[in-house]
Amino acid sequence: MLLAEAKKLAQRYRALTGKPLGITGEVAEYEAARLLGVTLTPARQAGYDATETHGGKVRRLQIKGRCILENSKPGQRLGSIGIKKEFDAVLLVLLDGNFDATVIYEASRKAVIAALTKPGSKARNERGALSVAKFKSIGHVRWQRAPQA
């Protein structure tokens, strides 16, 4: 499978250079579709990456991904969330060092906008960037990988 090959290549690249290859967003979108059954939108859809029907209503979802390594520094941030764009919720897909999903969080549009517009942080207010910890605190777990034995 092509994605499995891309994951291996990204792992090798990180091992060789110490830098990420830059496929986290694509892997996160794929994992959200696979694990939650959401429907991915065509590339470059403004405002949201996927849709799902819930209670007869179509929900628009932004998908953010973050690869959390064992030696990762605390305070990692998500990519920019455009609050002026149309979306109903944001999914955060956390990936391990093998680019496999470990947990998926969801936060509502209202909670995301409240967190991003709260006074005090230039990263939050100007760049629309929430920390992973803040996102976890305003969201809820939609899916979690079973504990490894």
C-alpha positions in Angstrom: 0.0 0.0 0.0 1.3 3.4 -0.9 0.6 5.1 2.5 2.5 2.3 4.3 5.5 3.0 2.0 5.3 6.7 2.6 5.2 6.2 6.4 8.4 4.0 6.2 10.1 6.6 4.0 9.2 9.4 6.5 10.6 7.3 9.3 13.8 6.7 7.4 14.1 10.4 6.5 13.6 11.5 10.2 16.2 8.9 11.3 18.7 10.2 8.7 18.1 14.0 9.0 16.4 14.5 12.4 13.7 16.4 10.5 10.1 15.5 9.6 9.3 14.7 5.9 6.0 16.6 6.0 3.4 14.0 5.4 1.7 14.2 8.9 -1.3 16.1 7.6 -2.0 13.7 4.8 -1.6 10.7 7.1 -3.9 12.3 9.7 -6.6 12.8 7.1 -6.3 9.2 5.9 -6.4 7.9 9.5 -9.5 10.0 10.3 -11.3 8.7 7.2 -10.2 5.1 7.9 -11.0 5.1 11.7 -14.0 7.4 11.9 -15.6 6.8 8.5 -15.5 10.5 7.5 -15.5 11.4 3.8 -12.5 13.4 2.7 -13.1 16.4 0.5 -11.1 17.1 -2.7 -7.7 18.7 -2.1 -7.6 22.4 -1.3 -11.2 22.6 -0.1 -11.4 25.9 1.8 -12.2 25.5 5.5 -12.6 21.8 6.0 -11.0 18.5 5.0 -13.8 16.0 5.5 -17.5 15.7 6.0 -19.7 13.3 7.9 -23.5 13.0 8.3 -24.6 13.0 11.9 -28.3 13.1 12.9 -29.2 13.8 9.3 -27.0 16.9 9.2 -23.7 17.2 7.2 -20.8 18.3 9.5 -17.7 19.9 8.1 -14.5 18.9 9.8 -11.0 20.4 9.7 -8.4 17.7 10.4 -5.1 18.5 12.1 -2.3 16.0 12.7 0.6 15.9 15.0 3.4 13.2 15.3 4.3 12.9 19.0 7.6 11.2 19.5 8.8 9.7 22.8 11.4 12.6 23.2 9.0 15.3 22.0 9.2 18.7 23.7 6.0 19.7 25.6 4.0 22.6 24.1 3.7 21.3 20.6 1.3 23.3 18.5 -1.2 22.4 15.8 -1.2 24.0 12.4 -3.2 27.2 11.9 -6.9 26.9 12.2 -8.8 29.5 10.1 -11.7 30.6 12.2 -13.2 32.7 9.4 -13.6 29.6 7.2 -16.6 27.3 7.3 -16.3 24.3 9.6 -18.3 22.7 12.4 -15.5 20.9 14.3 -11.8 20.2 14.3 -10.3 16.7 14.6 -6.8 16.3 16.0 -5.2 13.0 15.0 -2.1 12.2 17.2 0.4 9.9 15.5 3.2 7.9 17.0 6.7 7.6 15.6 5.5 5.1 13.1 2.8 7.5 11.9 0.1 5.3 13.3 -2.9 7.0 14.9 -2.9 6.7 18.7 -5.9 8.9 19.5 -8.3 11.3 17.7 -9.8 14.3 19.6 -12.7 16.4 18.4 -13.4 20.0 19.5 -16.5 22.0 18.4 -16.2 25.2 16.3 -17.4 27.2 19.3 -14.8 25.8 21.7 -12.0 26.3 19.1 -12.9 29.9 18.4 -13.2 30.7 22.2 -9.8 29.2 22.8 -8.2 31.0 19.8 -9.6 34.4 20.6 -8.9 34.3 24.3 -6.5 37.2 25.1 -2.9 36.6 25.9 -1.1 34.5 23.3 0.3 35.8 20.0 0.6 32.3 18.6 -3.1 31.7 19.4 -4.5 35.1 18.5 -2.5 36.0 15.4 -1.5 32.6 13.9 -4.6 30.5 15.0 -2.3 27.9 16.6 -3.4 26.0 19.6 -1.1 23.8 21.7 -1.9 20.0 21.7 -2.6 20.2 25.4 -5.1 23.1 25.0 -6.8 21.2 22.2 -7.1 18.1 24.4 -8.6 20.3 27.2 -11.4 21.8 25.0 -12.1 18.6 23.0 -13.1 15.0 23.7 -11.8 11.7 22.5 -13.5 10.3 19.4 -11.3 7.3 19.0 -8.4 5.7 20.9 -6.1 2.9 20.0 -6.4 -0.2 22.2 -3.5 -0.4 24.7 -0.5 -2.4 23.4 0.1 -5.6 25.3 
